[in-house]
């Protein structure tokens, strides 16, 4: 195992000491937390075990002390979009179904307001991700036009019960994750390249012809601004999740669908007008990644990246500015990765019920035996 490199700011001076504690009704004790930290709100989908019946699915708004609100889901959830331009006393989010689900639920921290359910068109399904316009009036969603085998971006009016008012092409197949650049108008979309249908579930129908891409689109017009693809020898490296780092540098995580004996680099970066570049990692780390990135996010500074590899049970860390691997820690089935309000700090969630707080000096873990967190976690406020 390669040790963590310790030469980049305070983050790299961190020892990442893991500590565990007894089960508690709280995620973490509020003792010695800063005011900003104690006020942070996160969201994540989860599966809750029951003693005598089927599992219950829900999405939770929570802070480091516990749940603020939990809303039932009709099936597995995936990611959450945060609606901007809200009051300090209320936060609204939208939780999406896991691919190839067709439901989404909007709800807020105000428990007096009933959750609002809305759905994809009958000939579409959600890919589990979405993003709001800066004014919070429009919601953009990654979707599959499965009758024609192409990706689309749905446009919904968040001020009118999330009714769909339009859509435009994603200029690729299988648009999955999506983000908005700093200008507020440019969408960057990860087209995974995977053709699927609801009838065949998650089965890939175009494995030999896959063409993942990273595209930039003007959200106001649906016009293609830029499209980048991987070299042909990497056409089975599905570009799935992305984050926007400092200076609009896009960092993405791939999922390799080719031969299991191949272990291509999975973390890529892209600056507008340039070609995609993959960041190298040590061979043993690539092996532990198991050809899979489950989630990826930049920290508050936009300089440090955390990526999850639930199949290998590790979280890897990357220097977005220096374009290099920094190190990793283990977290069994860890997948959700959220930034916090502090530089070089992340909140992690896992399928085993762990919620981990990675600070500059430690990685504290609390486990909840009746909960299995799903793929993503996000900082809401």
C-alpha positions as CSV (number, residue, x, y, z in Angstrom):
1,X,0.0,0.0,0.0
2,X,1.3,3.4,-0.9
3,X,1.3,5.9,2.0
4,X,-0.6,9.1,1.7
5,X,1.6,11.8,0.3
6,X,2.0,14.6,2.9
7,X,3.0,17.8,1.2
8,X,-0.1,19.7,0.2
9,X,-1.4,22.2,2.8
10,X,-3.0,21.2,6.0
11,X,-5.0,18.4,4.3
12,X,-1.9,16.5,3.6
13,X,-0.6,17.0,7.1
14,X,-3.7,15.1,8.3
15,X,-3.1,11.6,9.8
16,X,-6.6,10.4,9.0
17,X,-6.8,8.5,12.2
18,X,-9.9,6.4,12.3
19,X,-11.9,6.2,15.5
20,X,-15.1,4.3,16.3
21,X,-17.6,4.7,19.0
22,X,-20.7,3.1,20.5
23,X,-24.0,3.2,18.6
24,X,-25.9,6.4,19.2
25,X,-29.0,8.2,18.2
26,X,-26.8,10.9,16.9
27,X,-24.4,10.9,13.9
28,X,-21.7,12.8,15.8
29,X,-21.5,14.5,19.1
30,X,-21.8,18.3,18.7
31,X,-19.0,18.8,21.3
32,X,-16.2,21.0,20.1
33,X,-17.8,21.6,16.7
34,X,-17.6,25.0,15.1
35,X,-20.8,27.0,14.6
36,X,-20.6,26.6,10.9
37,X,-20.1,22.8,11.1
38,X,-23.0,22.3,13.6
39,X,-25.3,24.1,11.2
40,X,-24.5,22.1,8.1
41,X,-27.3,20.1,6.6
42,X,-26.8,17.1,4.4
43,X,-29.1,14.8,2.4
44,X,-28.8,11.2,1.3
45,X,-31.1,8.4,0.2
46,X,-31.1,5.1,2.2
47,X,-32.6,1.8,2.8
48,X,-33.9,1.0,6.3
49,X,-34.2,-2.6,7.5
50,X,-37.4,-3.8,9.1
51,X,-37.9,-6.9,11.3
52,X,-40.9,-8.5,9.7
53,X,-41.4,-6.9,6.3
54,X,-39.6,-5.6,3.2
55,X,-37.1,-2.8,3.5
56,X,-38.2,0.8,3.6
57,X,-36.6,3.3,1.3
58,X,-36.3,7.0,2.2
59,X,-34.3,10.2,1.8
60,X,-33.1,12.1,4.8
61,X,-32.2,15.6,5.6
62,X,-29.8,15.5,8.5
63,X,-27.0,17.3,10.3
64,X,-24.2,15.8,12.4
65,X,-26.5,15.3,15.3
66,X,-29.3,13.4,13.6
67,X,-32.3,13.5,11.2
68,X,-34.1,16.8,10.5
69,X,-36.6,15.2,8.2
70,X,-37.1,11.8,6.5
71,X,-39.4,11.2,3.5
72,X,-40.4,7.8,2.2
73,X,-39.5,6.8,-1.3
74,X,-41.3,4.2,-3.5
75,X,-38.0,2.6,-4.4
76,X,-34.3,3.1,-4.3
77,X,-33.1,6.7,-4.5
78,X,-29.9,8.0,-6.0
79,X,-28.8,11.6,-5.9
80,X,-30.3,14.9,-4.6
81,X,-30.5,18.3,-6.2
82,X,-30.6,21.4,-3.9
83,X,-32.8,24.3,-4.9
84,X,-31.0,27.6,-4.6
85,X,-32.3,31.1,-3.6
86,X,-34.1,29.9,-0.5
87,X,-34.6,31.4,2.9
88,X,-32.3,30.7,5.8
89,X,-35.1,28.9,7.6
90,X,-36.1,26.5,4.9
91,X,-34.3,24.4,2.4
92,X,-35.9,22.5,-0.5
93,X,-34.4,19.5,-2.3
94,X,-35.3,17.0,-5.0
95,X,-34.5,13.3,-4.6
96,X,-34.3,11.2,-7.8
97,X,-35.0,7.5,-8.4
98,X,-32.1,5.3,-9.2
99,X,-31.7,4.4,-12.9
100,X,-34.1,3.4,-14.5
101,X,-36.6,4.8,-12.1
102,X,-39.3,7.3,-13.1
103,X,-40.1,9.1,-9.9
104,X,-38.7,12.2,-8.2
105,X,-39.8,13.9,-4.9
106,X,-39.4,17.5,-3.9
107,X,-39.6,18.3,-0.1
108,X,-38.2,20.8,2.3
109,X,-37.1,21.1,5.9
110,X,-40.5,22.5,6.7
111,X,-42.4,19.4,7.8
112,X,-45.7,21.3,7.5
113,X,-45.3,21.1,3.7
114,X,-46.2,17.9,2.0
115,X,-43.7,16.3,-0.3
116,X,-44.4,16.8,-4.0
117,X,-44.1,13.8,-6.3
118,X,-43.5,14.1,-10.1
119,X,-42.5,11.7,-12.8
120,X,-40.7,11.3,-16.1
121,X,-42.7,10.9,-19.2
122,X,-43.9,7.4,-20.1
123,X,-41.2,7.1,-22.8
124,X,-38.4,8.5,-20.5
125,X,-36.7,7.5,-17.3
126,X,-34.5,9.4,-14.9
127,X,-30.8,8.7,-14.5
128,X,-30.8,9.8,-10.9
129,X,-29.2,13.3,-11.2
130,X,-30.4,16.9,-11.8
131,X,-29.4,20.5,-11.2
132,X,-31.3,23.8,-10.7
133,X,-30.8,27.1,-12.5
134,X,-29.2,29.7,-10.3
135,X,-32.5,31.4,-9.6
136,X,-34.1,28.1,-8.5
137,X,-36.9,28.4,-11.0
138,X,-35.9,25.6,-13.4
139,X,-34.8,22.0,-12.8
140,X,-32.7,20.2,-15.4
141,X,-32.7,16.4,-15.2
142,X,-30.7,13.7,-17.0
143,X,-33.1,11.3,-18.8
144,X,-33.2,8.4,-21.2
145,X,-35.3,8.5,-24.4
146,X,-35.3,4.8,-24.4
147,X,-37.5,4.4,-27.5
148,X,-34.9,6.2,-29.6
149,X,-31.9,5.2,-27.6
150,X,-30.6,8.7,-27.0
151,X,-30.0,10.9,-23.9
152,X,-32.1,14.0,-23.2
153,X,-32.1,16.8,-20.6
154,X,-35.6,17.5,-19.2
155,X,-36.5,21.0,-18.2
156,X,-39.1,21.5,-15.4
157,X,-40.7,24.6,-13.9
158,X,-39.9,24.4,-10.2
159,X,-42.4,27.2,-9.5
160,X,-45.3,25.2,-11.0
161,X,-45.2,21.7,-9.4
162,X,-42.2,20.8,-11.4
163,X,-44.2,20.5,-14.6
164,X,-42.1,19.7,-17.6
165,X,-41.8,22.6,-20.0
166,X,-39.2,21.3,-22.4
167,X,-36.2,19.1,-23.1
168,X,-33.0,19.1,-25.3
169,X,-30.5,16.6,-26.4
170,X,-27.6,15.5,-24.2
171,X,-25.6,14.9,-27.4
172,X,-24.8,11.4,-26.3
173,X,-26.2,8.2,-24.9
174,X,-26.8,7.7,-21.2
175,X,-26.4,11.1,-19.6
176,X,-25.8,10.5,-15.9
177,X,-24.4,13.2,-13.8
178,X,-24.5,16.9,-14.5
179,X,-23.3,20.2,-13.0
180,X,-23.5,23.9,-13.7
181,X,-20.4,26.0,-14.3
182,X,-19.7,29.3,-12.5
183,X,-21.3,31.4,-15.3
184,X,-24.7,29.9,-14.3
185,X,-25.5,29.0,-17.9
186,X,-23.2,26.3,-19.0
187,X,-24.2,22.7,-18.1
188,X,-21.5,20.0,-18.1
189,X,-22.9,16.5,-18.6
190,X,-21.3,13.1,-18.2
191,X,-22.7,10.9,-21.0
192,X,-22.0,7.4,-19.8
193,X,-22.4,5.9,-23.2
194,X,-24.6,3.0,-21.9
195,X,-27.7,2.1,-23.9
196,X,-30.4,0.5,-21.7
197,X,-34.2,0.2,-21.6
198,X,-36.6,-0.3,-18.7
199,X,-37.5,-3.7,-20.0
200,X,-33.9,-4.9,-19.8
201,X,-33.1,-3.0,-16.6
202,X,-29.5,-2.2,-16.2
203,X,-28.3,-4.5,-18.9
204,X,-25.9,-2.7,-21.4
205,X,-27.2,-3.1,-24.9
206,X,-24.3,-1.4,-26.8
207,X,-21.1,-2.6,-25.1
208,X,-19.1,-3.0,-28.3
209,X,-20.2,0.5,-29.6
210,X,-20.0,2.5,-26.4
211,X,-18.9,6.2,-26.8
212,X,-18.9,8.0,-23.5
213,X,-18.5,11.8,-23.7
214,X,-18.2,15.0,-21.7
215,X,-20.4,17.7,-23.1
216,X,-21.0,21.4,-22.4
217,X,-24.4,22.8,-23.3
218,X,-26.0,26.3,-23.0
219,X,-28.9,25.6,-20.7
220,X,-30.9,28.6,-22.1
221,X,-30.9,27.3,-25.7
222,X,-29.9,23.6,-25.5
223,X,-27.0,24.5,-27.9
224,X,-23.9,22.3,-27.8
225,X,-20.8,24.3,-26.8
226,X,-18.1,21.6,-26.7
227,X,-17.9,17.8,-26.7
228,X,-15.0,15.6,-25.7
229,X,-14.7,11.8,-26.0
230,X,-12.1,9.4,-24.8
231,X,-9.6,7.6,-27.1
232,X,-11.1,4.6,-28.9
233,X,-9.1,2.1,-26.7
234,X,-11.0,3.6,-23.7
235,X,-14.4,3.6,-25.3
236,X,-15.7,1.2,-22.5
237,X,-14.7,3.6,-19.7
238,X,-18.1,5.0,-18.9
239,X,-17.9,8.7,-17.8
240,X,-20.5,8.7,-14.9
241,X,-20.0,11.2,-12.1
242,X,-18.4,14.6,-12.1
243,X,-17.6,17.6,-10.0
244,X,-16.6,21.1,-10.7
245,X,-13.3,22.0,-9.1
246,X,-11.5,25.4,-8.9
247,X,-11.5,27.6,-12.0
248,X,-14.3,25.5,-13.6
249,X,-12.0,22.5,-14.0
250,X,-14.2,19.4,-14.4
251,X,-13.1,16.3,-12.6
252,X,-14.9,13.0,-13.4
253,X,-14.9,9.4,-12.2
254,X,-15.4,6.5,-14.6
255,X,-16.7,3.0,-14.5
256,X,-14.9,0.5,-16.8
257,X,-17.2,-1.9,-18.6
258,X,-14.4,-3.8,-20.5
259,X,-12.4,-6.9,-19.5
260,X,-12.0,-7.2,-15.7
261,X,-8.3,-7.9,-16.3
262,X,-7.8,-4.4,-17.6
263,X,-7.4,-1.6,-15.0
264,X,-7.5,1.8,-16.7
265,X,-7.1,5.0,-14.8
266,X,-10.6,6.1,-13.6
267,X,-10.2,9.8,-12.5
268,X,-10.1,12.3,-15.3
269,X,-9.9,16.1,-15.6
270,X,-11.0,18.5,-18.3
271,X,-10.4,22.2,-18.9
272,X,-12.5,23.9,-21.6
273,X,-10.8,23.8,-25.0
274,X,-8.4,21.0,-24.1
275,X,-8.5,17.2,-24.3
276,X,-9.5,15.0,-21.4
277,X,-6.6,13.9,-19.3
278,X,-6.6,10.9,-16.9
279,X,-4.8,11.1,-13.6
280,X,-2.4,8.3,-12.9
281,X,-2.6,6.2,-9.7
282,X,-0.4,3.5,-8.3
283,X,-1.1,0.0,-9.6
284,X,-2.2,-1.4,-6.2
285,X,-4.7,1.5,-5.8
286,X,-6.1,0.9,-9.3
287,X,-6.6,-2.7,-8.3
288,X,-8.4,-1.7,-5.1
289,X,-10.7,0.7,-7.1
290,X,-12.2,-2.4,-8.8
291,X,-12.8,-0.4,-12.1
292,X,-15.5,1.6,-10.4
293,X,-16.0,5.2,-9.1
294,X,-19.3,5.5,-7.2
295,X,-19.3,9.2,-6.4
296,X,-16.9,12.2,-6.6
297,X,-16.8,15.7,-5.2
298,X,-14.6,18.7,-4.7
299,X,-14.0,20.1,-1.2
300,X,-15.0,23.7,-0.3
301,X,-11.8,25.1,-1.7
302,X,-12.2,23.3,-5.0
303,X,-8.6,22.0,-4.8
304,X,-9.0,18.6,-3.1
305,X,-11.1,15.8,-4.7
306,X,-12.6,12.8,-2.9
307,X,-13.8,9.8,-5.0
308,X,-15.5,6.7,-3.6
309,X,-14.9,3.1,-4.7
310,X,-17.5,1.0,-2.9
311,X,-16.6,-2.3,-4.6
312,X,-13.0,-2.0,-3.3
313,X,-13.9,-0.3,0.0
314,X,-11.7,2.7,-0.4
315,X,-12.0,6.5,-0.7
316,X,-9.3,8.1,-2.8
317,X,-8.0,11.7,-2.6
318,X,-6.7,13.8,-5.5
319,X,-5.0,17.1,-6.1
320,X,-7.2,18.9,-8.6
321,X,-4.6,21.7,-9.2
322,X,-1.5,19.5,-9.3
323,X,-3.4,16.7,-11.1
324,X,-2.1,13.9,-9.0
325,X,-3.1,11.1,-6.6
326,X,-2.7,12.0,-2.9
327,X,-3.7,8.9,-1.0
328,X,-6.7,6.8,0.2
329,X,-8.4,5.5,3.2
330,X,-10.6,2.4,3.7
331,X,-14.4,2.5,4.2
332,X,-16.3,-0.6,3.6
333,X,-19.0,-0.1,0.9
334,X,-18.3,3.7,1.1
335,X,-20.0,5.5,-1.7
336,X,-21.6,8.8,-0.7
337,X,-19.1,11.7,-0.7
338,X,-20.2,15.3,0.3
339,X,-18.1,18.4,0.9
340,X,-18.5,20.4,4.0
341,X,-18.1,24.1,4.7
342,X,-14.5,23.5,5.7
343,X,-11.6,23.1,3.3
344,X,-10.2,19.6,3.0
345,X,-13.1,18.0,4.8
346,X,-15.7,15.6,3.6
347,X,-18.7,13.7,5.0
348,X,-18.9,10.1,3.8
349,X,-21.7,7.5,3.9
350,X,-21.7,3.8,3.3
351,X,-23.9,0.8,2.5
352,X,-23.0,-0.7,5.9
353,X,-24.6,2.3,7.7
354,X,-21.4,4.3,8.4
355,X,-21.4,8.0,8.4
356,X,-17.8,9.2,8.5
357,X,-16.6,12.7,9.2
358,X,-13.2,13.3,7.6
359,X,-11.5,16.3,9.2
360,X,-8.0,17.6,9.0
361,X,-6.9,15.4,11.9
362,X,-9.2,12.4,12.0
363,X,-11.8,10.2,10.3
364,X,-14.5,9.6,12.8
365,X,-17.0,6.9,12.0
366,X,-20.5,6.2,13.4
367,X,-22.4,3.1,12.4
368,X,-26.2,2.7,12.3
369,X,-27.1,-1.0,12.1
370,X,-30.6,-0.4,10.7
371,X,-29.5,1.8,7.8
372,X,-27.9,1.2,4.4
373,X,-27.0,4.5,2.7
374,X,-27.3,4.7,-1.0
375,X,-24.9,6.0,-3.7
376,X,-24.7,9.7,-2.9
377,X,-24.6,12.3,-0.2
378,X,-24.7,16.0,-0.6
379,X,-24.2,19.2,1.4
380,X,-27.5,21.1,1.3
381,X,-26.6,24.1,3.4
